[in-house]
Amino acid sequence: MILFTPRHVEMIKAGEKTQTRRVWKRPRAKVGAVHLVKTELFSKEHHCRIRITGLRSQRLADISEEDARAEGGYTVAEYIQVWREINGDWNPDQLVYVVDFEVVK
């Protein structure tokens, strides 16, 4: 299971969001694994299933325009604002895990 904000669920289902950045101490996903997309931790409801297609670490500042589009169609500047809304402060040197995924039909 991977939690997403409600506004990103439709983007995921439409194939517009195929990447997410996570602040994890260690990876919580493996390439090839299938996860439920949820918006609430303890809810039994899930919105779809995703398969992890890639996993790597990088600094937040290293996000490319292509990566920002994969995050939901954003520019880098828009993605920085979205990150701040969801996670608070934007620290360009923060290491995150970049998770690439596809919807399981």
Buried (B, 14 or more C-beta within 10 A) or exposed (E): EBBBEEEBBEBBBEEBBBBBBBEEEEBBBEEEEEBBBBBEEEEEEBBBBBBBEEBEEBEBEEBEEEBBBBBBEBEBEEBBEBBEEEBEEEBEEBEBBBBBBEBEE
